[in-house]
Amino acid sequence: MGGSEGCTHLEFAATFAAFITVATLFSLISFGAGAIGSGPAAGMDTYPVLAADEPHIALAGEITGSLSVPEPAGTCIDTLTFRIAHTGEGEAIDLSQVTVTVIAGDYLEILARSGDFLPGPGMWTATLPVGGSTLLEPGEECTVRLCLDRPVPAGDDLTIKVRPEGSRPCTIAGPVRVLAAGAGASLPEKD
């Protein structure tokens, strides 16, 4: 009886060592022995990588910014307006399925879509050439207005990511032309 306990520990150690060996071999084969060689082994299948489509939108013009409440001119902004254009490649883009993210300094926000002409804090809206539609057709442009949930310094680096559903984001960055306080919230003149 005294020797059976030692045999049990030896059997456990052998089983554990076999498990580690098999797991290591499986890992090396799954990763194509990338840790040992310079790439996948010849003849080994690789896992497919699903790439997102191109966004098929681009900035058309400049980005303007303003502050919705009176404050010393040019110090902060909370309202941004810019135009985007469908590059003409691919199908129409459904703007109701677009995600807009704003990054400025330590500010990061994913904005909600608004159906109003002037979006509220933390929201964005798009004005299309054809009323009532949410589709941006190839070759068309639309005006995007967004309102941050808090002001950011006007001089901060600003990045806006506009991502149509199933596509990579279109990164919009660059200088923001700062307008007088409240100018970003004015209604356009009717023809």
N, C-alpha and C positions, 0 to 999 in steps of 0.2 A: 504494500500500500504506500510505502514511503516514496517509491520511485515514480508513481503515477502523477503526482503533482508536478514534478520536474518535467515530465514528458508533456504535460498539458501546456506548460509555459513555453516549451520548445516548439510545440505544434502551433501555438498562437503566434510566436515570433516568425516562424516560417510562413504562415498565412499572411501576416502583416507585410513581410518583405515581398512576397509575391504580389500583393495588392499594390504596393508602392511601385514595383517594377512595371506592372501592366498599366497603371495610371500614367506613369512617366512616358512609356512608349506611345500610349494613346495621345497624350498631349503633344509630343513631338510630331507625330503623324498629322494630327489635326492642324497644327500651326505650320505645317510644311517644313519642319526642322529649321525654322527661321533663326532660332537661337544658336544653332550649330553652324549652319551654312549661310550663304548670302541670300537665300530666297527659297521659294518652294522647290521641293525635289522634282526632278524631271518626271513627267507623266502623272504627277499628282493633281487631282482635281482641286480647284480653289472654290471658296464660297463666293457666290455672286454678290456684288455690291449694288444696291439700288440707288441710283443717283437721281436727285430732283431735277426737274426741268428748268430751263432758263426762265426768268421771270417775264420776259417780253415786255417790260415797261422801263421807262427811263425818265429822268428829270428833264423837263422842258422849260428852261428859263431859270429864274432865280428863286431863292427862298426868302420870304419876307417874314419878319417877326415884330410883334408889338406886345404891349402890356395892356390888359383889359381894364386896369384901374390906374388912376393918375399916380405917378411917381416921377422922380427926376428922370429926364429923358435919357434913354439908351442904357440904363443900368441893368434892367431885367426884362425878360420876355416870358409870356405864357401862352401866346397865340401865334401859330405859324401857318403860312399859306404858301403853296407852291403848286405847279402844274406838273402832271405826269402824262406821258404819251405812250400809247401802245405802239411798239416798234414795227408792227405790221406782220410779224411772224407769228404763226400759231393761230389759235382760236380766240374768240372774244374772252375777256377776263371778267368774271363775275365779282364785282366789287363788294357784294354782300358777304363774300367768302374770303376777303383779304384781311390780313393781320398787319397792324401798324404798331411798331415799337420805336420809342424815342430814347436815345442815350445822350446825356449831356453832363459831363463831369461825373459826379456821384449820383446823378439822377438816372433812373431806368424805369420805364413804364410801358406796359402793353395797353394800348388804348382800346376802348370799346367803340363800336361803330354807332353813330347817331343818325337818325332819319331827319333831323332838323337841319335847316340851312346853316345855322350857327351852333356848333357843338358846345355842350357844357364841359365843365372840368373833367379831364380824363377821357375825353371822347374825340372822335374824328368824323368827318363827313366828306363826301365827294359830290361835286356838282358836274353832272354829265351834260353833253350837248343835247341829248334827247331826254326830255323830261319823263319821269316815271320809270325809267329803265335802270337796272343796276349793271348792265353789260357795257364794258368798254371795248368797242369794236376795233379791229386792226386799223391803225392809222389815226384813230381819234385821240383827243386830249381831254383831260378833265382837271378841274381845280380841286385840290385837297386842302381842307382847313382842319386844323387840330388845335385843341386847347389842353394844355398840361394841367395837372391837378395842383401844381404849385409853380411859381415863377422860378426861372433859372437865370443865372448871370448871362447877359447878352454876349460876353466875350468867350464863353465856354465853347469848346469844340462840340459840335452838334452832329449827331448821326441819326438818321431816320431810316428804319428798315421797313419796306413795304413788301409783304410776302403774299402773292396770290396762292390759293390753295394748291398743294401738290408741286409747288415750285420753290426754287431758292429765292431768298429775299433780294430785292433791288435795294442797294445801299445808296442812300442820298446823303451827301455830306457837302460841306462847303461853307462859304461865308453866308451869314444871314444879314440881309439889309434891314436894319431896325427902323421901324416907322414910329411916328408920334404915338403917344399913349391913346388907346382906344381905336386907332385907325384900322386894326385888323378885324374889328367887329362891325365895321360899317357895311351897309347893304350896297350892292352894285347898282349903278344907275340903269334905269330902263331905257331902251332905245325908242 
